[in-house]
Amino acid sequence: MNKNLSLSVMTAGILMTSGFTIALADDAANPAPAAPVTAPVAAPIPGVQYNFSATAASNYIFRGISQTDNNPALFVKGQATYDGFYAGIGSENVDFNNHSEAEYDLSAGWKPKLDGFNFDVGAIRYGYTDQPDHVDADTVDFKGVVSHDFGPATVGAAVFYTPDYFGTHDDGEYYQINAAYKIIDNLSASAAVGRQIIAAGGDYSTWNVGCDYTIVKNVALDLRYYDTNEHQLANVYQSHFVAAITTTF
């Protein structure tokens, strides 16, 4: 996104509701005062799973580029899944030096499995608050992701296509290969190499390497190095070391 992700906190309750009813006493001999009648609220759909997460990071890096002008970031995300299908909403802070301070993300897709391969086919919409009148950075990405486990190792590839690359009216594609290796039960290492192609100009390559450590259940620390091959374009394209801690519930 000139844009690889905020803190306006998006309400996770959009994804999950809870229901209750109020019973009314029915005793003709000694009737109880009528309780206020509350319209029933739909209960969660059976089989639907809900996941929420919050992350604090020293920087927000998207495809190798800082989205917070190399400042810290906060992220919140909620997702509902059902039989391989998912829908999610998230938000994080950004700083493009143009008054836009928050990003919100909407995502949906399908994650089927076939012969040991894991797929993810879907779309992501990135939106931004308080954009200048002459800027329209809102963007939609269509993605195709595949991975395969080989014991403790996982290898994968991803393709993203946008018909309106961030802040332009032209398209863009992002290609990535990645790998991860579980060292021990609560520690894994991973790396990725990607290439961003922009029809309006400014193609670049990016890569990252790091490790993820589960501190306690539902709390993980990620330490990662990011870089690009276009340091001369701007400071946000420079190499970065990022620490991020995530809690899930």
Backbone torsions as a table, in degrees:
resi	resn	phi	psi	omega
1	MET	NA	107.3	-169.7
2	ASN	-52.1	38.2	-172.2
3	LYS	-96.7	NA	NA
4	ASN	NA	NA	NA
5	LEU	NA	NA	NA
6	SER	NA	NA	NA
7	LEU	NA	104.9	160.8
8	SER	-99.5	118.7	-174.5
9	VAL	-83.9	121.1	179.1
10	MET	-88.8	139.0	-174.5
11	THR	-72.4	115.0	-179.1
12	ALA	-68.6	-16.9	-179.2
13	GLY	-64.4	-13.1	175.2
14	ILE	-59.9	-31.4	-175.0
15	LEU	-89.2	-16.2	-173.7
16	MET	-145.4	134.4	176.1
17	THR	-123.7	157.9	177.0
18	SER	-124.1	148.9	-174.4
19	GLY	-120.8	153.0	175.1
20	PHE	-154.4	159.2	176.4
21	THR	-131.2	155.5	178.5
22	ILE	-111.5	120.7	-180.0
23	ALA	-80.7	140.7	179.0
24	LEU	-106.4	131.6	178.5
25	ALA	-65.4	143.8	-178.2
26	ASP	-135.2	78.2	-177.5
27	ASP	-126.2	102.8	-174.4
28	ALA	-62.1	-31.7	-177.6
29	ALA	-73.9	-35.1	-176.9
30	ASN	-143.6	72.5	-174.4
31	PRO	-62.7	137.4	177.3
32	ALA	-85.4	155.6	176.3
33	PRO	-57.6	140.9	-179.4
34	ALA	-67.8	131.2	176.7
35	ALA	-82.1	151.8	176.8
36	PRO	-57.4	136.7	-179.4
37	VAL	-88.0	123.6	179.5
38	THR	-111.4	131.2	179.2
39	ALA	-62.2	132.6	-179.5
40	PRO	-62.8	142.8	178.1
41	VAL	-105.2	136.1	-177.5
42	ALA	-60.3	132.5	177.8
43	ALA	-76.8	160.2	176.5
44	PRO	-54.9	143.2	-178.9
45	ILE	-67.6	129.2	179.1
46	PRO	-57.7	137.8	178.8
47	GLY	90.6	-13.4	179.8
48	VAL	-84.1	132.2	177.4
49	GLN	-108.2	142.0	-178.0
50	TYR	-119.3	136.4	178.1
51	ASN	-133.1	138.5	179.1
52	PHE	-131.5	148.7	178.8
53	SER	-147.5	154.6	174.6
54	ALA	-136.6	136.8	-176.9
55	THR	-132.2	137.6	170.7
56	ALA	-115.6	127.9	-175.7
57	ALA	-135.2	154.6	178.9
58	SER	-76.6	-11.0	178.7
59	ASN	-164.9	156.3	174.7
60	TYR	-110.9	105.4	-178.8
61	ILE	-106.8	126.6	177.1
62	PHE	-123.5	114.6	-178.3
63	ARG	51.1	44.5	174.2
64	GLY	86.4	-6.5	-174.8
65	ILE	-114.4	134.8	177.9
66	SER	-70.5	131.0	177.4
67	GLN	-99.3	-1.0	-178.1
68	THR	-122.5	22.1	-178.8
69	ASP	55.0	40.3	178.0
70	ASN	66.0	26.9	176.4
71	ASN	-108.4	166.0	-179.5
72	PRO	-62.3	162.6	-178.1
73	ALA	-141.9	152.4	174.0
74	LEU	-124.4	139.2	-177.9
75	PHE	-129.0	143.4	168.1
76	VAL	-133.6	146.9	-177.3
77	LYS	-151.8	143.1	173.4
78	GLY	-132.5	144.5	-178.2
79	GLN	-146.1	141.1	174.6
80	ALA	-115.8	136.0	179.7
81	THR	-128.5	146.3	178.4
82	TYR	-151.6	114.4	174.1
83	ASP	52.8	42.4	178.2
84	GLY	91.9	-16.2	178.3
85	PHE	-93.0	149.9	-178.9
86	TYR	-145.4	156.8	173.2
87	ALA	-145.3	138.3	-175.5
88	GLY	-143.5	164.6	176.6
89	ILE	-142.8	142.5	-178.8
90	GLY	-153.1	168.5	179.3
91	SER	-153.6	150.8	177.8
92	GLU	-156.4	158.7	178.2
93	ASN	-83.8	150.9	178.1
94	VAL	-137.4	165.5	176.1
95	ASP	-150.6	99.6	178.2
96	PHE	-104.8	10.3	-176.7
97	ASN	58.8	34.9	178.3
98	ASN	-137.5	24.0	178.7
99	HIS	80.8	-11.9	177.1
100	SER	-77.7	123.0	-173.0
101	GLU	-118.5	-8.1	-176.9
102	ALA	-143.3	145.0	175.6
103	GLU	-117.0	142.8	173.0
104	TYR	-128.1	139.8	-174.2
105	ASP	-123.0	134.1	174.9
106	LEU	-120.1	131.8	-176.3
107	SER	-138.1	153.0	176.3
108	ALA	-157.8	149.5	179.5
109	GLY	178.5	-166.8	-175.7
110	TRP	-139.4	135.7	-178.8
111	LYS	-121.9	79.3	177.7
112	PRO	-80.8	165.0	176.6
113	LYS	-127.7	141.3	-178.5
114	LEU	-153.2	120.5	175.2
115	ASP	50.9	43.3	177.5
116	GLY	85.4	-3.2	178.3
117	PHE	-98.9	141.3	176.6
118	ASN	-110.0	127.5	-177.4
119	PHE	-115.5	155.6	174.3
120	ASP	-144.6	110.6	-179.5
121	VAL	-119.5	122.9	-176.4
122	GLY	-172.4	-163.7	-178.1
123	ALA	-143.0	149.8	177.9
124	ILE	-132.2	132.2	173.6
125	ARG	-109.6	125.5	176.6
126	TYR	-104.4	123.5	178.3
127	GLY	-122.5	156.9	-175.9
128	TYR	-135.3	140.5	-179.9
129	THR	-88.1	154.3	171.7
130	ASP	52.0	44.5	176.6
131	GLN	-74.1	146.9	174.3
132	PRO	-59.2	156.0	-176.2
133	ASP	-58.0	-33.0	-175.1
134	HIS	-92.1	5.5	-176.4
135	VAL	-118.3	134.6	173.2
136	ASP	-133.1	89.3	-176.9
137	ALA	-90.3	-6.5	179.9
138	ASP	-57.2	135.2	-169.7
139	THR	-144.9	150.3	174.0
140	VAL	-120.1	129.7	175.1
141	ASP	-108.1	134.7	169.6
142	PHE	-106.4	132.4	-172.0
143	LYS	-128.3	151.9	171.2
144	GLY	-135.9	122.3	-175.1
145	VAL	-129.6	140.6	177.0
146	VAL	-140.2	143.7	176.9
147	SER	-147.8	162.3	179.2
148	HIS	-146.2	136.2	178.3
149	ASP	-90.8	135.5	174.4
150	PHE	-125.8	79.7	-174.7
151	GLY	65.7	-125.8	-179.4
152	PRO	-77.0	-6.9	-177.7
153	ALA	-104.9	146.7	175.3
154	THR	-131.6	132.8	175.9
155	VAL	-122.6	150.2	-177.0
156	GLY	-158.2	173.3	177.8
157	ALA	-147.8	154.4	-178.1
158	ALA	-146.0	147.7	175.4
159	VAL	-132.1	130.8	176.7
160	PHE	-122.9	136.5	177.7
161	TYR	-129.9	132.6	175.1
162	THR	-126.3	131.9	177.4
163	PRO	-80.3	-9.6	-177.4
164	ASP	-141.6	73.2	-174.5
165	TYR	-55.3	140.3	-172.2
166	PHE	-35.5	115.1	175.9
167	GLY	76.7	5.9	177.7
168	THR	-127.8	174.0	175.1
169	HIS	-108.5	15.9	-179.1
170	ASP	-110.4	167.0	-177.2
171	ASP	-89.2	174.6	178.9
172	GLY	-157.6	155.3	176.5
173	GLU	-133.4	147.3	175.8
174	TYR	-130.7	128.3	-179.1
175	TYR	-118.4	138.6	-177.7
176	GLN	-145.8	143.2	167.4
177	ILE	-120.3	146.8	-175.1
178	ASN	-148.9	162.8	178.5
179	ALA	-152.6	149.6	177.7
180	ALA	-140.7	152.0	-179.6
181	TYR	-140.8	126.5	177.7
182	LYS	-82.2	114.9	-179.1
183	ILE	-79.8	-51.7	171.9
184	ILE	-138.3	179.3	-173.7
185	ASP	-55.6	-38.1	-175.1
186	ASN	-111.4	16.2	-179.8
187	LEU	-140.4	127.5	177.8
188	SER	-137.9	153.6	176.8
189	ALA	-116.7	148.5	-178.5
190	SER	-151.3	159.3	179.2
191	ALA	-152.6	156.3	179.2
192	ALA	-150.4	149.3	175.2
193	VAL	-129.4	131.8	-177.7
194	GLY	-136.6	161.3	177.4
195	ARG	-133.4	121.0	177.5
196	GLN	-99.3	122.9	177.9
197	ILE	-112.0	126.6	-175.2
198	ILE	-124.0	119.3	-177.1
199	ALA	-60.8	-31.7	-178.9
200	ALA	-78.1	-7.1	180.0
201	GLY	108.8	154.1	178.3
202	GLY	103.9	29.1	178.3
203	ASP	-58.3	148.8	177.0
204	TYR	-157.6	164.2	175.5
205	SER	-112.2	154.4	-179.2
206	THR	-146.5	157.1	178.2
207	TRP	-153.9	159.5	176.6
208	ASN	-151.5	155.6	177.1
209	VAL	-149.1	141.4	-178.6
210	GLY	-174.8	-169.2	179.8
211	CYS	-140.2	154.7	-178.9
212	ASP	-124.4	127.1	-176.7
213	TYR	-124.8	125.1	177.2
214	THR	-83.6	111.9	-176.7
215	ILE	-73.7	-56.0	172.8
216	VAL	-139.6	174.3	-179.6
217	LYS	-55.2	128.7	177.3
218	ASN	72.6	11.4	175.9
219	VAL	-132.3	121.0	-176.4
220	ALA	-131.3	147.8	178.0
221	LEU	-114.6	130.4	177.6
222	ASP	-118.8	127.5	176.3
223	LEU	-117.3	123.6	-169.5
224	ARG	-147.6	143.6	175.8
225	TYR	-106.6	130.0	179.4
226	TYR	-120.2	148.5	176.5
227	ASP	-156.5	164.4	175.3
228	THR	-136.9	171.5	177.7
229	ASN	-99.5	15.0	-176.8
230	GLU	-130.1	55.2	-179.9
231	HIS	-59.6	-28.9	-175.4
232	GLN	-72.7	-14.6	-177.1
233	LEU	-69.6	-41.6	179.9
234	ALA	-175.1	164.7	-179.6
235	ASN	-61.9	-29.8	-177.9
236	VAL	-71.7	-10.9	176.5
237	TYR	-91.0	-1.3	-178.1
238	GLN	-70.1	170.8	176.3
239	SER	-71.2	146.7	-177.3
240	HIS	-140.2	142.2	169.5
241	PHE	-109.0	124.5	-173.4
242	VAL	-123.9	133.1	172.8
243	ALA	-111.0	132.4	-178.8
244	ALA	-139.4	137.8	176.7
245	ILE	-121.6	132.1	-174.6
246	THR	-126.0	136.8	172.5
247	THR	-118.8	138.3	-179.8
248	THR	-120.1	148.3	179.3
249	PHE	-157.3	NA	NA
